Amino acid sequence: MQQNGSSSGRGNGTRQYARLPREQRPTPVRPPAGKPPQKKRRRIVIKPRFYVFIAVSLLLIIGLVSGFRALVQALINREAVISYGMIEDVTTVDALIVRSEECVRAESYGTIDYLVPEMSYIAADTPIVQVYATGYSGEKMQELKTLMANITQRQKEQVLGTIVNVTIEDYDQSIGRQVDLIRAAMSENPGQLDALSTQLRTLMAARQDYIEKTTEAKEDGQLAQYYASKTQLLSHIDAWKTQYKASAPGLISYAFDGLEPYLNMDTLDALDVSAVKEMLKESNPAVPDDLRSQQNLYRLVQPNEWYVAFTTKASTWKIGIGETCAIYFQSYEDITYTAKVRSLTGTGDDLVVILEMSEDVSPLINARKLTAVIGGRVEGMMVPLSALKTESSQQGVYLADGGAFVPVRVVGQDSKHALIMPLDDGALRSGTKIRK
């Protein structure tokens, strides 16, 4: 019996299967025998920014290492040792010159005779000027000069030829020697000129007086008349003339700048910040009422006593009262003076400094306002600036051993170090360890 569906059995009854096609696969290609398979190499290209990146990275690494090392060093080394050092510390200021001087004045006058040259060193009682009152006529003086010439001529021609006297020869010889001394002093020792000239005038006056009193001279009628006229003229002139003599030794100057009433020994210690600044700006000072009717004659200056006044900032001024410093003035750079601090006054950070000078003022006899350069090399105990601390507005340093605060005064500094002086003597010394 035949059934639907697939039949089974052997022979005709054998079950048959349909052959399916195989999956198509690529046949692998085998390399030749004895050679391993080779891979294709990839070419790598390094761009310039790679090198830049490497360099920046190295710098960052080095910086981090150095900074860490410095930090460790700073944490470990917090001490410094005081040493002895030297620093250039210079202050430049506009300054006033104040001289110790006597200003001599007279009421209104007509003419004046200057008896000694400008810048002369004179002794006490030396005649300096002769002043003739207003209304005095110079005709009388000219008349006297003419009369003296006539007397001299008459003496030579009519009288001295008959006088044989050793005294006259002695006077002449002495006068000749004195003239030789004056000539030598003009080139070798000008400081003696005034004294030598005074001696010469004394000799000539003595010689003249001797001649006038000689018997032979008195018997000459013409000379007697001349002498009488001379006496009358001198009496007339003396009534109009006033002679001024030096009250003390000193240096003579006839120049005035108008600041003499305001800058002198009486006003020196009263100078404040505003007064110094005002005097530095003043070009035409007002004449005080009590001096308006007087005219200036001369200044008698003490050459080794004068002062320099200026303003500065208290926070930057490092030289104490009684201490010395070097100073020179612009336009006079070839002269360096040694000055001593006389006084320090002021309020807040404004300071008036007055320096006392004891060297010759003659190069600055007529100077008043100058730019001064003060300081130079300052020596002392040197510390790093980082070691300077402030406690209750007082600068000082802390000792490494125990941490005590030692007040100091800074006497000089530069960009890295300061020169200090302890307020208490002996509180610090070279070799002392302090904190930074």
DADA-V58289 format. One record per backbone hydrogen bond with DSSP energy under -0.5 kcal/mol. CO is the residue of the C=O (numbers start at 1). NH is the residue of the N-H. E is the energy in kcal/mol with one decimal. If there is no record, write none. Layout:
BEGIN
co = [CO;CO]
nh = [NH;NH]
e = [E;E]
END
This chain:
BEGIN
co = [10;11;18;23;26;28;32;45;47;47;48;48;49;50;51;52;53;54;55;56;57;58;59;60;61;62;63;64;65;66;67;68;69;70;71;72;73;76;78;80;82;83;85;87;87;89;91;93;93;95;96;96;98;99;100;101;102;102;104;104;106;108;111;112;113;113;117;120;120;122;123;126;128;128;129;130;131;132;132;133;137;137;138;139;140;141;142;143;144;145;146;147;148;149;150;151;152;153;154;154;155;155;159;159;160;162;163;165;165;166;167;168;169;170;171;172;173;174;175;176;177;178;179;180;181;182;183;184;184;185;189;190;192;193;194;195;196;197;198;199;200;201;202;203;204;205;206;207;208;209;210;211;214;215;217;219;220;221;222;223;224;225;226;227;228;229;230;231;232;233;234;235;237;237;240;242;244;244;246;250;251;252;253;259;259;262;264;264;267;267;268;272;273;274;275;276;277;278;288;288;289;291;293;295;298;299;299;300;301;301;302;303;305;306;307;308;309;310;312;313;313;320;323;325;326;327;328;329;332;332;334;337;337;338;339;340;340;341;343;345;347;349;351;351;352;353;354;354;355;356;357;361;362;364;368;368;370;370;371;372;372;373;374;375;376;378;380;381;382;383;384;385;389;391;394;395;396;397;398;399;400;404;405;406;407;409;409;412;416;417;418;418;419;419;420;421;423;424;429;432;433;433;434]
nh = [13;14;20;25;28;30;35;47;50;51;51;52;53;54;55;56;57;58;59;60;61;62;63;64;65;66;67;68;69;70;71;72;73;74;75;76;77;78;436;434;431;382;380;89;378;376;374;95;372;370;98;309;307;101;302;103;104;300;297;298;295;134;132;114;115;130;120;122;252;250;126;246;115;116;244;113;242;110;111;136;140;141;142;143;144;145;146;147;148;149;150;151;152;153;154;155;156;157;158;159;159;160;162;163;163;164;165;168;169;170;171;172;173;174;175;176;177;178;179;180;181;182;183;184;185;186;187;187;188;189;192;193;196;197;198;199;200;201;202;203;204;205;206;207;208;209;210;211;212;213;214;214;218;219;220;221;224;225;226;227;228;229;230;231;232;233;234;235;236;237;238;239;240;241;133;131;128;129;125;122;301;119;299;262;263;264;267;268;270;271;271;276;277;278;279;280;281;282;291;292;292;294;108;106;104;253;301;102;251;303;305;361;100;357;98;355;96;353;351;316;317;323;341;339;375;337;373;332;329;335;336;327;339;358;325;342;356;322;354;352;350;314;312;353;345;310;342;343;308;340;306;364;365;367;97;370;95;372;330;93;374;328;91;326;89;87;85;420;83;418;387;388;396;394;391;408;389;406;435;403;402;399;407;397;423;411;421;419;385;414;383;420;411;412;381;409;425;427;432;82;400;401;80]
e = [-2.4;-2.8;-0.6;-0.6;-0.6;-0.7;-1.3;-0.5;-1.6;-0.6;-0.6;-1.7;-2.2;-2.1;-2.4;-2.6;-2.2;-2.2;-2.3;-2.3;-2.1;-2.7;-2.8;-2.3;-2.1;-2.9;-2.9;-2.0;-2.2;-2.9;-2.5;-2.4;-2.6;-2.9;-2.3;-2.0;-3.7;-1.0;-2.3;-3.0;-3.3;-4.0;-2.0;-0.7;-3.2;-1.7;-3.4;-0.5;-2.8;-1.9;-0.5;-2.3;-3.1;-1.0;-2.8;-0.6;-0.7;-2.7;-2.6;-1.3;-3.3;-0.6;-3.0;-0.5;-0.7;-2.3;-0.9;-0.6;-2.4;-1.9;-1.5;-2.2;-2.9;-0.9;-2.9;-3.1;-2.7;-2.9;-1.0;-2.0;-1.0;-0.5;-2.1;-2.4;-2.1;-2.2;-2.2;-2.2;-2.5;-1.8;-2.0;-2.3;-2.3;-2.3;-2.6;-2.5;-2.0;-2.4;-2.7;-1.0;-0.7;-3.4;-2.3;-0.6;-0.6;-0.7;-0.7;-0.7;-1.2;-2.4;-2.4;-2.4;-2.6;-2.5;-2.6;-2.3;-2.4;-2.2;-2.2;-1.9;-2.1;-2.1;-2.1;-2.2;-2.3;-1.6;-0.6;-0.9;-2.0;-1.0;-2.0;-1.6;-2.5;-2.8;-2.1;-2.1;-2.1;-2.3;-2.0;-2.1;-2.4;-2.2;-2.2;-2.3;-2.4;-2.4;-2.2;-2.3;-2.3;-1.3;-0.6;-1.2;-2.1;-1.4;-1.2;-0.7;-2.3;-2.0;-2.2;-2.8;-1.9;-2.1;-2.4;-2.3;-1.8;-2.5;-2.7;-1.9;-2.0;-2.8;-2.9;-1.1;-1.7;-1.0;-2.6;-3.4;-3.4;-1.2;-3.1;-2.6;-3.1;-2.5;-3.2;-1.2;-2.2;-0.5;-0.6;-1.3;-1.0;-0.5;-1.3;-2.4;-2.2;-2.2;-2.4;-1.9;-1.3;-1.6;-1.9;-0.6;-1.0;-1.4;-0.9;-2.3;-2.9;-1.8;-0.8;-2.3;-2.9;-0.8;-1.4;-1.8;-1.6;-2.9;-2.8;-2.9;-2.7;-2.8;-2.3;-1.4;-1.3;-1.9;-2.6;-3.0;-2.6;-3.3;-3.0;-2.3;-0.5;-1.9;-0.5;-2.3;-0.5;-0.6;-2.2;-0.5;-3.6;-2.5;-2.0;-4.1;-1.9;-2.4;-2.1;-0.6;-2.1;-1.9;-2.9;-1.4;-2.1;-2.1;-1.6;-2.4;-1.5;-1.3;-2.5;-0.5;-3.3;-0.6;-2.6;-2.4;-0.6;-1.9;-3.2;-0.5;-3.2;-2.6;-2.8;-2.9;-1.9;-2.6;-1.6;-1.3;-2.4;-1.2;-2.7;-2.3;-3.0;-3.3;-2.9;-0.9;-1.0;-2.7;-0.6;-1.9;-1.9;-0.6;-1.7;-3.7;-2.5;-2.5;-2.4;-0.5;-2.7;-1.0;-1.1;-2.8;-0.6;-2.1;-2.0;-2.8;-2.1;-0.5;-2.8]
END
